């Protein structure tokens, strides 16, 4: 059953956090976006937390938590577990506050993220690569805290972390004179959503607050629907900054009371938005940073004429991921398709496929084939990029007519993971 929140951040404590953060943390701009405003027929503004020094809002909660530590706690040092933005926020806070920190990261963490953490923390942090998953390094970090008497800096399930993230909400209200109709907030563990909700329900109660989760990791949506904060059995980790099996206990309690709605966005739609922001607005975001913008045209009620604010949570996107991002975007748009094609083992079969099956605008982007001399047909895995989604059905019809069709792979994730 849903628990009653007994420890909700007060407006006074959030303002204290804002004072604490002011000398060290950027007051990020609230920027009107003319392109999305035209597309939505509304006023769309972006709260650019991707412009923090660590390129995400996570510095707010980490610094607020650590700056409030007493002398003995500071001397003992801190520990955190993270594979991304929280680690960078803690690392920079360690350097700014001269506190020694140990940061546990999974051994599978990309080197780019590890180097960023070391760069932000300098001599004040040591990175421990332990375990294969976040859960592995999380439990190791907790054990270190208990054994060494250090302070654990949780990424979201902590009152002072939530108070720090809540300062995003204070800034938004300070940066606009016009009432905000809808505020879209990304939801991972729930710390940002819980903090901003606490501010808006006090200072802007008529604003509809919408939490946005990736469709493959909708832990808050499930928890609120069931009235119980249970972990998901499986998640899609692609939107890594917001993909958690279980939201925090305290964020759940606060969001159950104050979050008006939670909607989900397919990962492919997130990828489309990342590419659009890069190509059309010159804005670089990570998958979690694109969530709220991707949600705009999926919202189930009309938004025309409304004043909308989207929190852009971060921009720590590894360039090595762009190929996968493009692939997922094309698949979501129904422009990229993978098939098993059965080629007759005879001369001219490939030429027939090219001239009689493929359309004039169809492009082969992937082809794997090995000739088997003792078989009537040889199977090839073929990836095709189409000009228009409506070209798919006629293409399949021609494949079957000429006996080339084997199977369609896009809807078979167990097979498809070997291709993308």
FENHUZI-V153430 format. One record per backbone hydrogen bond with DSSP energy under -0.5 kcal/mol. NH is the residue of the N-H (numbers start at 1). CO is the residue of the C=O. Records with the same first field share a line. If there is no record, write none. Layout:
NH->CO ; CO
This chain:
5->3
14->10
15->11
16->12
17->13
18->14
19->15
20->16
21->17
22->18
23->19
24->21
25->21
28->26
31->29 ; 46
33->44
34->32
37->33
38->34
39->35
40->36
41->37
42->37
43->306
44->42
45->43 ; 308
46->31
47->45 ; 310
48->29 ; 46
49->47 ; 312
50->312
51->48
52->49
55->52
57->313
59->56
60->57
61->57
62->58
63->59
64->60
65->61
66->62
67->63
68->64
69->66
74->70
75->71
76->72
77->73
78->100
79->151
80->102
82->104
88->84
89->85
90->86
91->87
92->88
93->89
94->90
95->91
96->92
97->93
98->94
99->94
101->124
102->78
103->126
104->80 ; 102
105->128
107->131
109->106
113->110
114->110
115->111
116->112
117->113
118->114
119->115
120->116
121->117
122->118
124->121
125->122
126->101
128->103
129->127
130->105 ; 128
137->133
138->134
139->135
140->136
141->137
142->138
143->139
144->140
145->141
146->142
147->143
148->144
149->145
150->145
151->77
153->79 ; 151
154->152
158->156
162->158
163->159
164->160
165->161
166->162
167->163 ; 164
168->165
169->166
170->166
171->167
172->168
173->169
174->170
175->171
176->173
181->179 ; 307
182->307
183->208
184->309
185->183 ; 210
187->212
194->190
195->191
196->192
197->193
198->194
199->195
200->196
201->197
202->199
203->199
204->200
207->204
208->181
209->207
210->183 ; 208
211->209 ; 261
212->185
213->263
215->265
217->214
218->215
219->217
222->218
223->219
224->220
225->221
226->222
227->223
228->223
230->228
232->245
236->216
237->235
240->238
242->239
243->239
244->242
248->189
252->248
253->249
254->250
255->251
256->252
257->253 ; 254
258->254
259->255
260->209
261->209
263->211
265->213
269->266
270->266
271->267
272->268
273->269
274->270
275->271
276->272
277->273
278->274
279->275
280->276
281->276 ; 277
282->278
283->277
285->283
286->314
290->286 ; 287
291->287 ; 288
294->290
295->291
296->293
298->295
299->295 ; 296
305->41
306->303
308->43 ; 306
309->182
310->45
311->184
312->47 ; 310
313->311
315->55
317->315
318->316
321->318
322->319
325->321
326->322
327->323
328->324
329->325
330->326
331->327
332->328
333->329
334->331
335->330
336->330
337->384
339->382
340->407
341->339 ; 380
342->404
343->341 ; 378
345->376
346->344
349->346
352->348
353->349
354->350
355->351
356->352
357->352 ; 353
358->353
362->359
363->385
365->363 ; 383
366->383
368->381
370->379
373->371
375->372
378->343
380->341
381->368
382->339 ; 380
383->366
384->337
385->363
386->335 ; 384
391->388
392->389
394->390
395->391
396->392
397->393
398->394
399->395
400->396
401->397
402->398
403->400
404->399
405->399
406->340
407->340
409->338
410->338
412->409
415->412
416->412
417->413
418->415
419->416
420->416
